[in-house]
């Protein structure tokens, strides 16, 4: 490559200093936010520890909590606590996708079905997932199955409604073009509908993941002897407040990483994510 061509290509690239300044600026706000959170946490821990009435809860302070977190990580205990919860989340979300996406496509495609199901679906959507606990206990032979059902009930509605909304936004002209080219219903679904609604499906999946992750901990109070919810309940019973705070921190970090992974997936496919 000639010197002239190299200069021409280099002229279209931002200077290294500009890239570094942009990267530092993007990093500054998250670091500042994290610092502010730690400052508030430390001050709250100081107030708790300095008050004789609340000194028993001093384990919630950053020092004991971070120390307990490090012990969980280095001892290998954390993996045995987290993996059952991730397995339940994965199974619940899988069932939500398997049922919510096809049903959302049908509801979005068929006006009569949309009118028929709108009221019952909206009614069911407004019921707290945890309110289904008695039904889940009666319907499933294992506690694990009951928890997965609760996660499913929490996550199916965002996926279903987002998918249906995406289908309704497809320009009818696209269907006409597909028919003119002789596309079968299956080909239209595979080549037109699914790609068109994929951004909405992933947005719904992101919402579903957030709701399911919030529901997971109280759902794991049900009978099981593993998972993050069980570990938090156990730490509370033995008054290990440093361990309890460490588990809360772990839940927040894992939830953030899961959400970041979904956003990265959206961006990877070229759709808008924030």
C-alpha positions as CSV (number, residue, x, y, z in Angstrom):
1,X,0.0,0.0,0.0
2,X,1.4,3.4,-1.0
3,X,2.0,6.3,1.4
4,X,-0.7,8.3,-0.3
5,X,-3.3,5.5,0.2
6,X,-2.2,5.0,3.8
7,X,-2.6,8.8,4.5
8,X,-6.0,8.8,2.8
9,X,-7.2,5.9,5.0
10,X,-5.7,7.4,8.2
11,X,-7.4,10.7,7.5
12,X,-10.8,9.0,8.0
13,X,-9.9,7.6,11.4
14,X,-10.3,9.5,14.6
15,X,-7.0,10.4,16.4
16,X,-5.8,8.0,19.1
17,X,-6.1,10.7,21.7
18,X,-9.7,11.4,20.8
19,X,-10.5,7.7,21.1
20,X,-8.9,7.5,24.5
21,X,-10.7,10.6,25.7
22,X,-14.0,9.1,24.5
23,X,-13.3,5.8,26.2
24,X,-12.4,7.6,29.5
25,X,-15.5,9.8,29.3
26,X,-17.7,6.7,28.8
27,X,-16.0,5.0,31.8
28,X,-16.2,8.1,34.0
29,X,-19.9,8.1,34.7
30,X,-20.2,4.4,35.6
31,X,-17.1,4.7,37.9
32,X,-18.5,7.8,39.5
33,X,-21.9,6.1,40.0
34,X,-20.3,3.1,41.6
35,X,-18.3,5.3,43.9
36,X,-21.4,7.2,45.0
37,X,-23.2,3.9,45.7
38,X,-20.2,2.7,47.8
39,X,-20.1,6.0,49.7
40,X,-23.8,5.8,50.5
41,X,-23.4,2.1,51.5
42,X,-20.4,2.9,53.7
43,X,-22.2,5.8,55.4
44,X,-25.3,3.6,56.0
45,X,-23.1,0.9,57.5
46,X,-21.4,3.4,59.7
47,X,-24.7,4.7,61.0
48,X,-25.9,1.1,61.7
49,X,-22.6,0.1,63.5
50,X,-22.5,3.3,65.6
51,X,-26.1,2.9,66.9
52,X,-26.3,0.5,69.9
53,X,-29.8,-0.5,68.8
54,X,-28.7,-1.7,65.4
55,X,-25.1,-2.9,66.0
56,X,-26.2,-6.5,65.5
57,X,-26.7,-5.6,61.8
58,X,-23.2,-4.2,61.3
59,X,-22.5,-7.0,58.9
60,X,-24.4,-5.2,56.2
61,X,-21.5,-2.7,56.0
62,X,-19.2,-2.8,52.9
63,X,-16.2,-4.2,54.8
64,X,-17.8,-7.4,56.2
65,X,-20.0,-7.8,53.1
66,X,-17.1,-7.6,50.6
67,X,-15.0,-9.9,52.8
68,X,-17.8,-12.5,52.9
69,X,-18.2,-12.1,49.1
70,X,-14.5,-12.9,48.6
71,X,-14.8,-15.9,50.9
72,X,-17.7,-17.2,48.8
73,X,-15.7,-16.8,45.6
74,X,-12.4,-18.3,46.7
75,X,-14.0,-21.2,48.6
76,X,-16.0,-22.3,45.6
77,X,-19.2,-22.0,47.5
78,X,-20.6,-19.3,45.3
79,X,-20.8,-21.6,42.2
80,X,-22.8,-24.2,44.1
81,X,-25.2,-21.5,45.2
82,X,-25.6,-19.7,41.9
83,X,-25.9,-22.6,39.4
84,X,-29.2,-24.0,40.6
85,X,-30.7,-20.5,40.4
86,X,-29.4,-20.0,36.9
87,X,-30.7,-23.3,35.9
88,X,-34.2,-22.4,37.1
89,X,-34.1,-19.0,35.4
90,X,-33.0,-20.6,32.2
91,X,-35.7,-23.2,32.2
92,X,-38.4,-20.7,33.1
93,X,-37.3,-18.3,30.4
94,X,-37.0,-21.1,27.9
95,X,-40.7,-22.1,28.5
96,X,-41.7,-18.5,28.3
97,X,-40.0,-18.2,24.8
98,X,-41.4,-21.5,23.6
99,X,-44.9,-20.5,24.5
100,X,-44.8,-16.7,24.4
101,X,-43.3,-16.2,20.9
102,X,-45.6,-18.4,18.9
103,X,-48.6,-17.2,20.8
104,X,-47.5,-13.6,20.4
105,X,-47.2,-14.1,16.6
106,X,-50.7,-15.6,16.5
107,X,-52.2,-12.8,18.6
108,X,-50.5,-10.2,16.5
109,X,-51.5,-11.8,13.2
110,X,-55.1,-12.6,13.8
111,X,-57.3,-9.6,14.8
112,X,-60.2,-11.8,16.1
113,X,-57.8,-13.7,18.4
114,X,-56.3,-10.5,19.6
115,X,-59.8,-9.2,20.5
116,X,-60.7,-12.5,22.1
117,X,-57.6,-12.8,24.3
118,X,-56.9,-9.2,25.2
119,X,-59.0,-9.1,28.3
120,X,-58.0,-12.5,29.8
121,X,-54.3,-12.0,29.0
122,X,-54.3,-8.5,30.5
123,X,-56.1,-9.9,33.6
124,X,-53.5,-12.7,34.0
125,X,-50.6,-10.3,33.4
126,X,-51.6,-8.1,36.3
127,X,-51.6,-11.0,38.8
128,X,-48.4,-11.0,40.8
129,X,-46.3,-14.1,39.8
130,X,-45.9,-14.9,43.5
131,X,-49.7,-15.1,43.9
132,X,-49.5,-18.3,41.9
133,X,-47.5,-20.1,44.6
134,X,-50.4,-22.1,46.0
135,X,-51.4,-23.2,42.5
136,X,-47.8,-24.1,41.7
137,X,-47.4,-26.2,44.8
138,X,-50.6,-28.1,44.0
139,X,-49.9,-28.5,40.3
140,X,-46.3,-29.7,40.4
141,X,-44.9,-32.7,42.2
142,X,-41.5,-31.1,43.0
143,X,-40.6,-27.7,44.5
144,X,-38.2,-27.2,41.6
145,X,-41.0,-27.5,39.1
146,X,-43.1,-25.1,41.1
147,X,-40.3,-22.4,41.1
148,X,-39.8,-22.8,37.3
149,X,-43.6,-22.3,36.8
150,X,-43.5,-19.1,38.9
151,X,-40.6,-17.8,36.8
152,X,-42.5,-18.7,33.6
153,X,-45.6,-16.8,34.8
154,X,-43.4,-13.8,35.5
155,X,-41.6,-13.8,32.1
156,X,-44.1,-15.0,29.5
157,X,-46.2,-11.8,29.4
158,X,-43.4,-9.4,28.3
159,X,-42.3,-11.8,25.6
160,X,-45.9,-12.4,24.4
161,X,-47.0,-8.8,24.2
162,X,-43.7,-7.5,22.7
163,X,-43.9,-10.2,20.0
164,X,-47.6,-9.4,19.3
165,X,-46.8,-5.7,19.1
166,X,-43.9,-6.4,16.7
167,X,-46.1,-8.4,14.4
168,X,-48.7,-5.6,14.3
169,X,-46.1,-3.1,13.2
170,X,-45.2,-5.1,10.0
171,X,-46.2,-3.2,6.9
172,X,-49.1,-5.2,5.2
173,X,-47.4,-4.4,1.9
174,X,-44.6,-6.8,2.9
175,X,-47.1,-9.7,3.1
176,X,-48.4,-8.8,-0.3
177,X,-44.9,-8.8,-1.8
178,X,-44.2,-12.2,-0.2
179,X,-47.4,-13.7,-1.7
180,X,-46.6,-12.2,-5.1
181,X,-43.3,-14.1,-5.0
182,X,-45.1,-17.3,-4.1
183,X,-43.8,-17.6,-0.5
184,X,-45.6,-20.2,1.5
185,X,-47.0,-19.4,5.0
186,X,-44.0,-21.1,6.6
187,X,-41.5,-19.3,4.4
188,X,-43.3,-16.0,5.1
189,X,-43.0,-16.7,8.8
190,X,-39.3,-17.7,8.6
191,X,-38.1,-15.0,6.2
192,X,-40.4,-12.1,7.0
193,X,-42.2,-12.3,10.3
194,X,-39.4,-13.6,12.6
195,X,-36.7,-11.2,11.3
196,X,-39.1,-8.3,11.5
197,X,-40.2,-8.9,15.1
198,X,-36.8,-10.1,16.4
199,X,-35.9,-6.7,17.9
200,X,-39.3,-6.6,19.8
201,X,-38.9,-10.2,20.9
202,X,-35.4,-9.5,22.3
203,X,-36.7,-6.3,24.0
204,X,-39.5,-8.4,25.6
205,X,-37.0,-11.0,26.6
206,X,-34.9,-8.4,28.3
207,X,-37.9,-7.2,30.3
208,X,-38.8,-10.8,31.1
209,X,-35.3,-11.5,32.3
210,X,-35.5,-8.6,34.7
211,X,-38.8,-9.6,36.1
212,X,-37.9,-13.2,36.4
213,X,-34.6,-12.4,38.2
214,X,-36.6,-10.3,40.8
215,X,-39.1,-13.1,41.3
216,X,-36.4,-15.8,41.6
217,X,-35.3,-15.1,45.2
218,X,-38.7,-15.1,46.9
219,X,-39.7,-18.1,44.7
220,X,-36.7,-20.1,46.1
221,X,-38.1,-19.7,49.6
222,X,-40.3,-22.6,48.5
223,X,-39.0,-25.9,50.0
224,X,-35.8,-26.1,48.0
225,X,-32.4,-26.5,49.6
226,X,-30.3,-24.8,46.9
227,X,-30.1,-21.5,45.1
228,X,-29.7,-17.8,46.0
229,X,-33.1,-17.5,47.6
230,X,-32.5,-20.5,49.9
231,X,-29.0,-19.1,50.8
232,X,-30.4,-15.7,51.7
233,X,-33.1,-17.3,53.9
234,X,-30.5,-19.5,55.6
235,X,-28.2,-16.5,56.2
236,X,-31.1,-14.6,57.7
237,X,-32.0,-17.5,60.0
238,X,-28.4,-17.9,61.4
239,X,-28.1,-14.0,61.7
240,X,-25.1,-14.0,59.3
241,X,-25.7,-10.5,58.0
242,X,-22.4,-10.2,56.3
243,X,-23.2,-13.3,54.2
244,X,-26.7,-12.0,53.5
245,X,-25.3,-8.6,52.3
246,X,-22.7,-10.5,50.2
247,X,-25.5,-12.6,48.5
248,X,-27.5,-9.4,47.8
249,X,-24.4,-8.0,46.1
250,X,-24.0,-11.2,44.1
251,X,-27.6,-11.1,42.9
252,X,-27.2,-7.5,41.8
253,X,-23.9,-8.2,39.9
254,X,-25.2,-11.4,38.2
255,X,-28.4,-9.6,37.2
256,X,-26.4,-6.8,35.7
257,X,-24.2,-9.2,33.8
258,X,-27.2,-11.1,32.4
259,X,-28.9,-7.9,31.3
260,X,-25.6,-6.7,29.7
261,X,-25.4,-10.0,27.8
262,X,-28.9,-9.5,26.3
263,X,-28.1,-5.9,25.3
264,X,-24.8,-7.1,23.7
265,X,-26.8,-9.7,21.8
266,X,-29.2,-7.0,20.5
267,X,-26.3,-4.8,19.4
268,X,-24.5,-7.7,17.8
269,X,-27.5,-8.2,15.5
270,X,-27.5,-4.5,14.7
271,X,-30.6,-3.5,16.6
272,X,-31.0,-0.6,19.0
273,X,-30.0,-1.4,22.6
274,X,-29.4,0.8,25.6
